[in-house]
């Protein structure tokens, strides 16, 4: 663990950190802390999980904006890059869904150990493939709330969305080019598919599902699949009319962040 940069903001304190994955590779990220010190119990924490070929800031810096909004609301949060993504160690061609699951568990444990964070009140926010990872680990990670943004519900959705952009690299032993990234074809699924829908059925805590109304990558059946499968007694599905896959307008973004922060405030700040 190493904090190498502190940034004092009106929305709190931000610190660059790094920690190790189960494969002993360095994962890099940013911790956000609220501007005021909490009582002895500590503040609730949130871990952000980015999408396929994404990073800890995400499209139009949506994770940054949400983390700062959460800080103003009294939360700590961790944004980090999966192995091979962003500024973390490794090459993306070595990454897989399974390695990102392991990275996500490491991130949860890292935030859980931070001074001033209430380890019993942690939530997950996942975007796109990060949503599938969040749904897959929420129960086992002991999360107390779950928020899914445009989440992949079936791994075949990733393959279908990527098919037209995949360019096999001759002689590369299973590596292809995807949108300027070298990616393993195994990541895109020639092994047994993970099943986040089965895993979310085991998760009994509050679950919020937010999905864009005009997602060209993930079908509109996905949010309903998650809602039907979710084991939570308190759950909600929200469709943002007209929004694209990453909610790339100020109005859509504001709606997603505002509803997510309010949901977590309601269910974790008690």
Phi, psi and omega in degrees: 000132181208117173265120186244356181208129177244137180229112179277121182239161171299334180271004178133199180247134180242134182227130174286133183225163170215148181210171187256144173281170175303334178275010177068021174268149183277126174254137184243147182196193181225130173260136174249135177236149181292159185290339179245149181280132180280176178287193187299330184288333183091172183260155174291157183233154181228135176250128178265137179236114187278172185271181181300123185064015177272197178205184189288350175266327182064174185303139185042037173056033186296323179293322179298312182297319180291320179298320179290324175296319177296321178300316178297333180272002176098018180254151161265155177208160178232122169252132181215161177264129173299161177308129179083357180247155176053232182259004178288161179295161172098170179251138183300334179295343179268352185278158177210170176300320181295321179293325179288327172300313180297318178299320182296318176298320179298320180295319178300313181293326178296312180293323180300330183274355185286137179299135178088359178256131178282106186295345180270354182233076179242145178231163178238138169238123181233136179251131174058241177296328175299332175292320176297321178293316178301315179296327183285333185251348190307314182293310183291332181277354180072029178295153180253354175198156185219133177231125181246128176247118177046047190282138171293130179255334178227137187294336178297338178294324177294314180298315181298317180293330186268343191308313186286349183253000182275130176236104178304142178259113183303136176070017185263001177060056173088017177252138179231162174266131177226109174053042179085007179243143169274122185227142177287135176297337176294326177300321182277002162102067166252011173249183182299132182293138169291160183228083179296335179293322177292323181288322182291339177295336180276347184270119187258358186270168183307134186227125178245127181243114178245127185225140178288144182282347180228051180280119181273355184251318184249127184294156181292349175288338187299310181297325178290323176301315179295317181298315181293323184280332187302133180277356183292142172279335175249109181211154183212142176243129180235128174253128179265107186302132175079348187290147175271185190301325182250018176054050191271061163213156182298322180294313180296314180301315180299317180298315182296312182293315181299315181291323180293314179297317181294322178298313182290325176298318182294320189258349179241335181265084182227000000 
